[in-house]
Amino acid sequence: MARVATSGLALLGGEPAVRVRDEGTFRWPIVTPEMEAAVLGVLRRGAMSDVDVTQQFEAEFAAWLGTRHALAHNTGTAALHAAMFAVGVGRGDEVICPSLTYWASCLPAYALGAAVVFADVEPDTLCLDPADVARKVGPRTRAIVAVHYAAHPADMDPLMAIAERHGVKVIEDASHAHGALYKGRMVGTFGHAAAFSLMSGKSMAIGEGGMLATDDRRIYERAVLFGHYERHGSLELDDLRAAAGLPWGGVKYRMHQLSSAVGRVQLRSYPAQMAEIDAAMNLFWDLLEGVPGVRAHRPPKGSGTTKGGWYAPAGHYRPEELGGLSVGRFCEALRAEGFPARPGVNRPLHLHPLFEDVDVYGDGRPTRWAFRDGGALADSLPVTEAVPGRTFGVPWFKKPNRAVIEQHAAAVRKVVDHHRELLAGDQDADVGGGTWGMSTPTRS
Ligand SMILES: *Cc1c(COP(=O)(O)O)cnc(C)c1O
């Protein structure tokens, strides 16, 4: 059993609650001798710029996910850019996206001459609120980007229904949620297209890379056309073949084969790794069930909806249950206990000057509403704007190591139990937590 400190808060001079140091519980990415051998094989053949290993990886990825097509890219950002083009996003169009995400979910729209319209999220899932999406759909909406945020599946059924009703396409950004299930089915199989980041901080970690997945042959071929000129010989649709040979996007997006070689190995080990992460993270939150002020960010048990690899795990924070203690002060006390907490998650994108003010194309108004003739959108996002003060990043446990996890849970209980002692020194300085370019909130 873990030793649990019984003294006062470490921030106020007591003993820290977390005493074990166990790198193995947190280490990421996990690079195996099999990955090293796969990379050496590519290097020794000089096959870094070929596509043979990449095509094997794509076939295996599509089989794992259950989609007809998978197209590997050199980054997740590239896969999102290509997905937007492939579903038809172009000049003067709008893409609806949550503001609570990493910028690559929406900014590639700017490289296609389109604008971004932000919709609010639901307070429990931190994913798109379908009711707000329905309010934000306009005549120029071409696509909705549904982000499975911090590995929590977005509510795909109503989002697909809205898209259907308005004739718009849905792109799933599954960069946080490899292997997560929505009502028993893998995320990335609901939208017209899906994109996954596979960079090394993500739960499926292959180096740098991204994957576009779709069941739709035309979407797949348009993505090939966009950034994979070396594969234009495989195009089947006549209207696309007619202008093959040069990349329509003016970009070169193929995956480096050192990444696809790692990817083939990572994909085989992923289900077992994911199961360990899921067990570890659920254990952590089970230990905190019923503790005031904190809540797991996870789907209800038994719902058939799961978090897969739990990328960027966060907890909900409810200051009203802890005398109004700010999340910044709460996290400061946790860090003193040896628990690497950070207030907030991603900082809401719509508050960044690039979205508030910048006129990227010189249209005479901020690009965010460049194509709204009525002027600025009244797009307040009250739930999103509250998130920085109502969430905190928690450690990403990769192994269900009970002793380590119990000590971290004990640290949270201890800070909660002693929260009154923290109110005096609470300057509220850290509220507004989160970062623009978050990759992982806590790395121990
Ligand atoms: C990481 C990430 C991306 C971009 O992927 P890269 O591989 O880093 O280009 C896109 N969307 C989300 C939500 C991400 O977290």
The ligand as an SDF file (V2000), in Angstrom:
LIG
                    3D

 15 15  0  0  0  0  0  0  0  0999 V2000
   -2.0170   17.6170  -32.0880 C   0  0  0  0  0  0  0  0  0  0  0  0
   -3.3080   18.0570  -32.6620 C   0  0  0  0  0  0  0  0  0  0  0  0
   -3.4750   18.3440  -34.0280 C   0  0  0  0  0  0  0  0  0  0  0  0
   -2.3260   18.4970  -34.9850 C   0  0  0  0  0  0  0  0  0  0  0  0
   -1.5400   17.4390  -35.1420 O   0  0  0  0  0  0  0  0  0  0  0  0
    0.0090   17.5600  -35.5060 P   0  0  0  0  0  0  0  0  0  0  0  0
    0.3640   16.1510  -35.7760 O   0  0  0  0  0  0  0  0  0  0  0  0
    0.6990   18.1270  -34.2970 O   0  0  0  0  0  0  0  0  0  0  0  0
    0.1320   18.4370  -36.6830 O   0  0  0  0  0  0  0  0  0  0  0  0
   -4.7410   18.6180  -34.4880 C   0  0  0  0  0  0  0  0  0  0  0  0
   -5.8030   18.6600  -33.6610 N   0  0  0  0  0  0  0  0  0  0  0  0
   -5.6720   18.4350  -32.3480 C   0  0  0  0  0  0  0  0  0  0  0  0
   -6.9070   18.4850  -31.5120 C   0  0  0  0  0  0  0  0  0  0  0  0
   -4.4300   18.1500  -31.7990 C   0  0  0  0  0  0  0  0  0  0  0  0
   -4.2970   17.9820  -30.4880 O   0  0  0  0  0  0  0  0  0  0  0  0
  1  2  1  0
  2  3  1  0
  2 14  2  0
  3  4  1  0
  3 10  2  0
  4  5  1  0
  5  6  1  0
  6  7  2  0
  6  8  1  0
  6  9  1  0
 10 11  1  0
 11 12  2  0
 12 13  1  0
 12 14  1  0
 14 15  1  0
M  END
$$$$
